[in-house]
Amino acid sequence: MYTLEKDRIISLDMMRGFSILGIFLVNMLSFHSPMLYLDPATWWDSPLDKGTYVLIDIFVQGSFYPLFSLLFGYGLVLLYERTLKKGVAFYPLVTRRLMMLLLIGMIHAFLIWHGDILINYAIFGFFLLLFLKVSGKWMLMIGGLLWVIPNFLISILFIISTLLVPEIDGSSIYDTAMAEQSIAVYQTGSFVDIFTQRWNDWYLVNNVDNGIFMLFSIFAFFLIGGGAAKLKWIERAKELRTPFMQSLFLFIIIGLFFKVSPYLFHGGLTFEYIQDSFGGPMLAVAYAVGIALLADTIKGRKLLGFLAPVGKMSMSNYLLQSIVSTLLFYSYGLGFYNQISAFTGTVLVFFIFALQVIVSSYWLKTHQFGPVEWLWRSITYQKIQRWKKP
C-alpha cells in the first residue's frame, strides 16, 4: 500500500522540499560551528559572515521547523482519512509508523548528529492521535491558542523582568568554554568522545524543561496543520485564494517585524524570544500559503517544481544532509569543524541541495520512494513495498 502518484498533493511535496532547504541552512551553522554555545553576533569577524547570519536569522531561523510541523500534522491527518477510507485498521498502522520514526530519530540523534527533530516528531505524533477525531476548526483553535497564549504570557514575563531587573535582558546565554570544548571534541576527538559530546548537546536541547516549550511550538503546529488538512485548505487553494492572499501579506508584514525586532531594539533575550516564538512561525505560515498559491498556477508549478522530488524523499534527504555534513566536519571524516565561515557553509548548503535535487529527480524516475521512505513504509504496512516503478 502506498500513496498513488495521482493522490499526491504536489504543493505539499514542494513545501517539504522547501523545508528541507531551510532546515539545512539553519543546521549547517551547527554542523560546522558550536552554535549551541557561541554568540553569533561576535563569533565571526567578517561583514560577509555577519550579513549571512543575519539573513538566515531573519528569513530562515525559527521558521522551517514550524513549517515542517505544519506539514507533519497535515500529512498525519491525510494518512488517517485515507486509511479509514480503505478500510484498514489505522491505530496499529500509525503506531508502527511512529515507532519506526522514533527508532530512525534515535539512530540519527545519537550516532550521527545531535540536532535531530524526528524523535520529537514521533513523540508528539502520539499525542496528536488523541485529537484526530476532533473537527478541523477545533484543531485549529486549540493549536492556535496553544501557540499564542503561553508564548504571549512568557513574553510579558520577559518584559516585566527586564523592566524590574534590566541586567536580565542583557545577560548572556552563551558559554565560551563549552564552545571551545565542542571544537576540540568534534574536530579531533575519538568517536567515543564525539558520542558523549553529541549526547550532551542533544540533552541540552531536549530535556524535560524544554519539552514544555516544544508543546507551544512543535505540537501546536501539528494541531494547526492537522486542522488545515481536515478543512482541505491546500486542496481548496483556488477557492480560498482571496483569504490566502490576505493572510499571506498579513503574516509577512507582522512576521518580519517580529523577526527584525532584535536588530531594531538592540537585541536582548526578550526580543530574541519574541523573534523565535512569533516571528518565525508567522513566516512559516506565510511560506506555506505562498507555495500553495504558486502551486495552483502553471507558472508556479514550473517555478517550484524542482522542490517536489526532494520533498517526496524528505526523510532520506534530511538524513543524508546530516551524514554528509558530519563526515565533512567531524574528526572521523575530514575534520573541518570550525574551519569554515558562515558564508562558506551557506554556499555549501546550496551546492549540496542542488545535488539532492538532481539525484532525487533521477531516483524517482525509476523508484516509488526514497530509500528511507521505502523502509519506513515497509515496516508501517508490514509488507515489503514495491521498490521500483512498474
N, C-alpha and C positions, 0 to 999 in steps of 0.2 A: 504494500500500500504506500502510495506517495502522492504528493500534490501534483496533479497533472499540469502540464505547461499552460493549458487553456484556463486553468483555475487560478493561476498565479496572478497577483496584483502587481503589475510592473513597477508602479510608483513605490511600493514597499521595498522591492529589491533595490531601487535607486536610492531610497533613504538609507537602507542598510549599507550600501556601498559608500555613500557619503559619510555615514557614521564611522565606518572602518577607517576612512581617510582622516577624519577629525580626531578620532581616538589615537591614531598613530602619531599625529602631530603633537598631541599632548604627551603621550607615553614616551616619545623619543627623548624628550628632555630628561626623563627619569632613567631611560635606558643608558644614556651616556654621562649623566651627572647625578650627584646625590640630592635631587630636588626635595626630598623629604626634610632635609636639614639645612639647606642653604637659603640665603636671601637672594632671589633672582635679580633684585634691583642693584646689588653690589657685586655679584659673583662674576659677571662678565664686564670687561672694561670697554670693549669696542662698541661704538654707537650702532654699528650694524647688528651686533648681537643683542644689544638692549632694545633696539627697534623691533627686531624679530620676535623677541619675547613679548613685548607689549602687544604686537598684533595677535599673537597666539593667545595671550591673556584675555584680550577683548573679544575676539571673534570665535575662539575655539574652547579655551579652558572653561569648564563648568557647563558646557552646552551639549556635548556629544554623548556623555553618559546618560543625561536625562532623555536625549533623543532616542538612544538605543533602548532605554527603559520603556518609553512610549511604544516602540516597535515590538518589544518583548511582550508587553501586555496585549497589544493588538493581535500579535501572532498567536498567543495562547488562547484567546477568545475565538479566533478563527478555527484553531485546531479543535476546540470544544464543540463548536457548532457543526463543523464538517464531520467530526467523528460520530456525533449523535445522529446526524443525517444518514450516515452509512450503517447505523445500527450496531456500532462497535462499542463495547464497554469502555467508557472514557477514563475512569479513575485508575484502573490498573495500568492502562497505557501511559497516562501522564505521569504516574508515579515512576515507572521505568524511565521515562524521558527525563524527568528532573533528577533522578538518582544518577543517571549516566552523565548529565550535565555537571552535577556535583563532583563526580569522580574525575571528569576531564579538568574541571576547575582546580581540584586539589593537585593533580599532576602538574598543571600549569603553574600554580602558585608556589609550590614547594620544590619543584625540580627545574623550573625554567625561569619564572620572573614573579616577583612579589606583588606586582600591581594588578593581579588577576581580578576580573569582575564576575566570572562565571559562578564562583562559589556563592556570592551574594545573590545572584540572579536565581540560582537553584533554590536557595533557602526561602527567599521572598516569593518565589514561584509557588511554593506550597501554601503560603499564606493567601496568595491570590485565588487559589482554588475555593476558598471559603466564600468568595464574592461572585463566582461565575453565574449564579442563578439570580443575582441582583440585576435590576434593569440598567440599561446604559446610562440614563440620566442620573440615577443614584450613584453608579460607579464614578461618573464624572464629578458629581457633587462631593462625594466622600473623598476622592483623590484630591480635588481642588482644595478642600478645607484642610486636609492633612498636610498639604504643601504650604498653604498660605498662613494659617493661624499659628502653628508652632514657630515658623521662621519669623513671622511678624513679631511675636512676643519676645523671641530671643534677640531680635534686632533692637527692640525697645529697651531690653535689659542692657544690651551693649551701650546704647546711647546714654541711659541713666548712669551706668557705671563710669562712663567716660566723663560725664559732667561732674560726678562726685569725686572720682579719682582719675584725673587726666592721664596719669602715668600708665594706667592700664592699657589705654588705646595705643600708646607708643611702645609698649613692651614687646620684646622680641620672642617669636615662637621658633626661632632658628637656633641650631646648635652646631657651631663650627667644629667642635671636637668630633661629633658624630659624623659630620660631613667628611672630615679627614679620615676617620676610621673606615667609612664606606669606600672611599677612594682606594685606601690601602688594600682592603679585602677584595673588592671586585677587580682591581687592576692586577694584583699579584698573588692573591690568596689561593689556597687549595680549594678543591671542590667542596670539601667538608666546611672550610671557613666560609665559603660563599653560601652554602646551605644554611648555616647558622645565621649569617647576616640577613639572608633572604627571609628567614623565619621571623627575625626581629623586626624587619621592615614591614612585613605583612601584618604582624600583630599590632604594630604601632597604629596602623590604619583601621584594622578590622577587629578591634577589641569590643567588648560589650558596650562601653560608653558610646563609642562611635556608631554602634549598631542602632542606637536610638535615633541618631541624626539621619541614618540611612532610611529609616521609616519615612522621614519627611521628604526625601529625595527619590531614592530608587523605588520604594513601594508605592509612594503617592503617584508616581508617573506610570507604574504598572496599572494602577486603577484608572487613571485618565486614559491611557492607551486602550485598555480593555473596554471602557465606556464608549470611546470613539468607534471601536470595532463593532460593538453591539448596535450603534446607531448608523453604521456603514458610512462614516464620514468620507473615507478615502474613495470608496466606490461611488459616492454621490458628489464627487468634486465638481462636476459640471453644474449640477443642480444648486450646489452651495457656493458657487463662485463669488457672489457678492459678499456674503458674510466672511468667506475665506479671505478675500482681498482686504476687507476692513480690519479683520483680526491680524493679518499679516503686517500692515503698516503700524497698527497699534503696538503689537509686541516688538517690532523692530525699534520703534522710537523709544518706548519705555525701557525695553531690554538694554539697548545701547547706552541709555542714560545711566542705568544701574551699573553696567559694565565699566564705564569710564569714570564712575564716581570716585574710586580710589585715587585716580590721577587728577581729577578736578579738585578734590578736597584733601589732597596731600596724604593719601594712604590711611593707615590705621586699621586695627582689627575690625572696627565697626563697619567701615565701608567695604573691606575685603569680604566680610561675611555677607553683606547685602549683595555685593557683586556676584558671589557664587550661588547664593540661595535664591535670589530673584532674577538677576540679570541673565545668568547662564541658562536657566530653564525657559525664560521668555524667548531668548534667541533660539532655543531648541524647537519650541513650538513654531516660531517663525520659519525656521528652516524646513520643518515638516510640511507646513502649509504651502510654502513656496514651491517645494518639489512636487507636491500633489497638484498644484495648479499648472506647473510646467508640464508634468507628465500627462496632463489631459489635453495637450496640444501636440500636433505633429512635429512642429519645430522644437518644442520642449523635449519630446521623446528622443529626437535626433541629438539634441544638445547633451542630454544627460544619460543617453543610452549606454555609454561606456561604463557607468557605475553599476548597472544591473548585474552583470556577471560576477563582479566582486561581491555584491550583496547576496546573490544566490549561494555563494560559498563563504558567507561571512565568518563562520566559526573557523574554517580552515585558514582563511586569510588572517584572521585575528591571531591565531596561534602561530602561524608562520612568521608574522611580524616579530613576535617575541623571540622565537627560535633564532631567526636571522640576526636580530639586534643583539641578543646576549652573546651569540657566537662572535660578533664583531667586537664587542666591548669588554667581555669578561675574560679573566685570565686563562680559562680553559679553551678560549678561542684565540682571537687576535690581540686581546688585551688593550684595546683603545679607550678604555674607560677614562673619562676626564681628559681626553686628549683632543676632543673636537669641540667646536663652539656651537652656540645655539643656531646660528645661521647655517653652518655646515650641516648640522644634524637635520635641519628643516629641508635643505636641498636633498639630503639623502632620503628623507621620507618620500618626497615626490618621485625620486628615481625608483625606489623600491616599489612604490604604489603603482607606477606606470608599468613595471614588470608584472605586478599582480593583475593588472587589467588585461594585459596581453595573455598571460598564462591562463587566467580564469576563462577568458573568451575562447581560447583554443581548447581547454579542457572540456568545457560544456558543449562543444560541438559534437563530442562523441560520448560524453558521460551524463548520466542523470543528475548526479550530485557531486559535491566536493568530497574528498576522501574522509574527512572527519564527519561530515553530514551523513555520508553513507553508513559509517559505523554507528552513529547516533540513531539513525532511523532503523537500522537492523536490530539493535538492542530494543528500541522502543516497541517495534511491532513483532518482536520475537520471530523474525523471518529475514533471511538474507535478501536484501533488496536487489533489484536488478541494477547491475553496475553500469552497463553501457546502454546507450540509446539503441532501440531496435533499428 
